[in-house]
Amino acid sequence: MLSELDVNTLVDLILARAKMDKTEPDSANLRNGWRTDALLTDVDLLVTGQHNDPAAYASIAKQILGQIYHLPDISPGIPELIQLAILRGERLLPITPQREQAILKLAHEIDQAITALPEGPKKMRCRSLMDYHMGIFCDAIGRFDLAVVSHEKSAKKAKEFGDLPGASISIFVAALYRLKQALLENQPDEELEALFSDLEEKFGQMEEALRGSALYVQWAQGNGPMHMIMAHVWLGKGYSPFWGDWVTTAIKAADKLGEAWKAGAELVEAANNFDYDGITKTEKSLTIIAENEKFGDEVRATAFLLLTRLAAFWKDVDRAQHLVESMPKTGAASHVKAVAERLLKQ
């Protein structure tokens, strides 16, 4: 948790940059060239990554927005970029019905502000960021179908303006959300296998596209392998030749990336040690993850799913039923819940 002094220092730093920033994205690659955008990315890595404090990140952006919004000489696109930082922080917080409505209202306001911007690289960069953030938000509320659409739009814009690393991330995430939607809809096994194979392919493409970029550790080594491992667990797949590499890479990346990745790394370790002997350290680890709300609904639900498989293996029907009933029910966990409910009927 950041202190008030830390927050104020970061507000002053970004504010000083934003007030004087006349730079804009490189038209050949929207991720480069806009100095305020680059600074916000660095602060994001520190605040939401290393410190796992998205509330502080949203607070920082709100304080900045309040001081620059009505400045007559502020460069077009800066207020919208700061609003997008607020959206980024808010969507990372636990989604309650009230927060969901507040985020939808904020997204509508940002969309209108971006639409009013003059045509050019800043507008396109803001629009691409908006599509990306709304895709992640749609995932958080369990609208995987809408999340796919948002990420496909973001990928298209990123490709058009030379951001191949950013496009590769959105393409990979869209493939992940297609798999989640298929799990939610109880699609046939052959369809799920095809979607998982496509996800593997998109992961490989993302890994190659990110090589040498600032996003390599975060996505090619951190988020990407963690997503692959969880997808593997949801499908109940057996041996994968890539499993060991995914596990090793994800755990090492979590050490580099900070507090926000620890929950995923703990699940990865527990899944890697999972077996059916019934009384294991793994079962204890999974129970700690499943029952701790700080781990997030999808991670918790995945731990519950593994515990449910363990109970089903030992034919402990009552425990399996209790575990499924205890799982997070909606939002980002809805596809995992659907898998677990079908497991009870087998």
N, C-alpha and C positions, 0 to 999 in steps of 0.2 A: 504494500500500500504506500503510495507516494505521500510525502508530507506536504503541508500547505506551502512551505518554502520551495520545495521541488516544483510544485504546480506553478507557483508564481514566476519562478525562474524560466520555466519553459514557455509560459504565456508571453513574458517579455521578449524572449528570444525569437519566437515565431512572429510576434507583433512587429518587432523591429524589421524583420525581413519582409513581411507582407506589405507594410506601409510604403516601402521604397521599391518593391519588386515590379519592374517593367519587362521582365523576361517572359517568354512563352514557350510552349512545347515545340520541339523540333518537328516540323511538318513531316519529316521522313520517319520519325519514331516519337510518338506522343509521350513516351515514358521519360524522355530526356529533355533537358533544357529549361524547364519551369522550376525556378529555384525554390519557391515556396512549396511546391508539390514535393520536391526532393526532401526538403527539411521536414515536412509533415510525415513523410515515409520513415525517416530516421527516428523521429519522436515516437511514432507508432510502434516501431520495433522495440524501443526502450520501454514505453509505458504499458502497452498491451501485451508485448511479447515477454520481455525480461521480467517485468513486475506483475503481469497479469491483472492490470487495473484499468479496464475499459471505461469505468465510470470517471476516472481521472482524465482520460483522454477526451471524453465527451465534455467534461467540465472545462478543460483547457480550451477546446474549440469554441465553446459557448462564450467564454470570457473574451476571446479574441474577436468573435463576431460582433459582440456588443460594442466593441471599441472601434471597429473599422467600417461597420455597415453603412454609416451615413457620411463617411469622409468623402468630400467632393472629388479628390484626386486619386482615389483608390483604383487600381488597375482592374478593368473588367475581368471577371472570372475568379478573382480572389475571394469575394464573399461566398460564391457558390462552392469553391474548393473547401472553404472552412465549414460550410454547411454539410458537405459530404463527410468531413472528418467527424462532425457530430453524429451523423447517421452511422458511421463506422463504429463509434464507441457505443451508441445506444443498441445497435443490433447484436452486439456481443454480450449484452446483459441478459439475465433470465427473462424469457418472454412470458409476460402475464397478459391477460386480455386488455388491460389498461395500456401496457407498454406497446402491445401490437397496434392499438388504435393510434397512439401517439406517433409511432414510427410511420404508419401509413399517412398520417396528416403531414409529418415532416417531409416524407418522400414526395407528396403532392406539391408542397411549397417549393422544394428543390427542383422538381421537374419543371414547374412554371418559370423559375428563375433561369434555369439552363436554356429553356426554349427562347427566352428573351435576349440571350447573349448574342452579340454579333457573330456571324459565321467565321469559323477559323479554327486553328488547332486547340485553343483553350476550350471552346465549346465542345469539340469532339472528345477531348480528354475527359471533361466533366461528364459527358453523356456516357462514355465507356465505363467510367468509375461508377456512375449511377446504376447502370445495368448490372455490373458485377455485384455491387452491394445488395441490390434488391434480389438478385438470384440467391445469395447466401441467406437473406432474410426469409425468402419464400421457403427455403429448405428448413429453416428454424421453426416455421409454423406448419410444416408438413405438406406444403403445396409444391411437391417435387416437379409436377408438370409445368408449373409457372417458372420454377427455378431453371429448368432446362431452357425455356424460351429466353429468359433474361441472359443466361450465359452464352447462348448462341449469338444473341445480338451483340453482346460485349466482345465476343471473339471476332465477329465480322468487322466491327469497328477497329479493333486492335490490329487485325490483319491489314486493313486498308491503309493504316497509317504507320506501318512498319514495326509495330510492337509484337513481334513474333513470340517472345517469351510470355507476355501477357495473354496473347491469343491461345497459346498452348495450355495455359492453366485453365482458362475458361472452357476449352474443348474437353479437357480431362474431367473437370467438375461436372459439365453437362452429361458426360457419359456415366459418371457416378450417380447422378440424379435419375437418369433413365433406369438404372438398375434398381434404385430405391422404389421408384414408381411401379416397376414390374413386380417387386416383392410385395408391395402393398396390394397390388391387384391379383396376386397369386397366379402369375403367368406360368405356363408349363416349364418344366425343367430345361428343355432344350432351348427355350427362349432366354432363360436366366443364364445358361452356359454361354450362349452367344453374346449376351450383354457383358458378362464377366470377361470373356476373351477380348471384346472390344475395349473394355476398360484397361486391361493389361496393355493392349496396343497403344492406347492413348497415353498411358503412363510412360511407356518407353519413348514415345514421341516428345512428351513434355520434358522428360529427363534430358534428352538430346538438345532440345530447343533452349533449355535453361543453362546448359553447360557454359561456365564462364560469366554468367550474369549474377547480379546481386540477389536474385531470388532463388538461386540454386539450392542453398542449404534449407531455406524455409519450405520449398515445395518439392524439389527432387529428392531431398533426404529426410524431410520432416513430414509435412502433410501428406505427400504422395504415398510413401510406404505405409503410413498409419491407415490411410483410407483403403489401401489394397488389403491390409491385414483384416480390417473390420469387415470388408466385403466378403473375404474368404470365410470368416466366421459366420456371417449371416447365411451364406449358402450351405454351410456345413460341409465344405469341401475337404477332401483328404489331402494327401501330400501335394505340395507344389514345389517345383525346383527352385523357385525364387523366394520361398518363405524365409529361409535363413538369412538371405541378403536383406530382405525387407526388415526383419527384426533387428538385425545388427545396425543397419543404417538409421532406422527410426530412433533407436535408443541413444545412439551417439549424437544424432542431430538434436534431440531434446536437451541434452547437456549444453549444447551451444546456444540454443534458441531461448531458453529461459522458462520461467514459471508456467506460462500459459500452455506449454507442451507436456508438462509433467503428468497430467491426467492420462493423456493418450499413451505416453510411454509406459505408465504403470499397467494399463490394459494390455499393451503389446507384450510386456513381460509375462503377465498372467496367462494370456492366450497361448504364448509360446510354451509355457510349462503345463498346459492343461492336459489332464489325463483322467481316467475313469476309476481310479483306485478308491475314491469315495472319501477318504480322510487325508487330505493333502494340504500343504501350505498354499497351493494354488487356490483351493476352495476358499480358504480364509482370505486370501488376497482379493478374489473375485467378490466375496461378500462385503468387504470393506469398500470396494469401488461401487458396488451396486447400491449400497445404503447411504452413500455420501453425496449429497446434492451438489457439492462443489465440482463434481466431475462432469456435470452436464448430462442431459437426458439421453443422448445417443450413446455415449460411452457407458453410462449406467445400464441402459437397456441391453447393450451388448454383453455386459457382465452377467446380467440376469439371464440372458439367453443361454450362455455357457453353463450356468448353474442349473437351469432347467433341463438342459441336455444330460447333465450329470444325474439329476434326480430321476429322469426318465430311464436312463440306462440301468439304474438300480431299482427301477419299478416302484419308486416312491411317489405314487400318484398324488397323494395329498400335498406333499412338499412341492411337487412340480406345479400343481394348481395354485398354491399359495404364491410361489415365485412369479408366475405369470400375472396374477392379480396385483402383485406389488410393483410391477414394472411401470415406468412412466408411460402414459397412454397416448399422448397426442404429440403434435409437432414433429420435431426431428427424430423422435423415437418411434413414430407410428409404424414404419415398415418393419422394425425389429419386433415390435409387439405382435404384428400380424404373423410373422414367422413363428414366434413362440406359441401363439394360439393354435396354429395349425399343427405344431408338434404335439400338443396335448391330444389331438384327435387321431393320431396315428396308432 
